[in-house]
Amino acid sequence: LLALFRRAFLKARIDEDGDVYITDGLDFPIWVSVDTDQRLIRFFTFMQRDEGRPFTEAAANHANATVLMPTFYVGCDHKDRLCSHYFMTFADGVIDTHVIMAARRFAGASAFGARKLDEYAVH
């Protein structure tokens, strides 16, 4: 996957957990991991507000109801983070363009969801 992302002109590296960390070239930085047993590719990231305000479960539910691709959640141990993830299967093989497009859409949708929550919280 690392080579695939680099061929797509994304800046990526392997982090200390063994996940691919894409730091540049997308709307927002994301991590990508592979579950070989279940044949899944997982995209995940988190957003924090500059002011340090916590995210609520209601806000995550609102993001899930209004943003199509990622699943949003707030962890019990990190209320200051809005987390998101998305899974895609590779049971029938990996199609390079599908993985790159999923990464781009996931990063964009995650950033969009976080921005929408800030708008939602103000109203």
Disulfide bonds with the S-S distance in Angstrom:
none
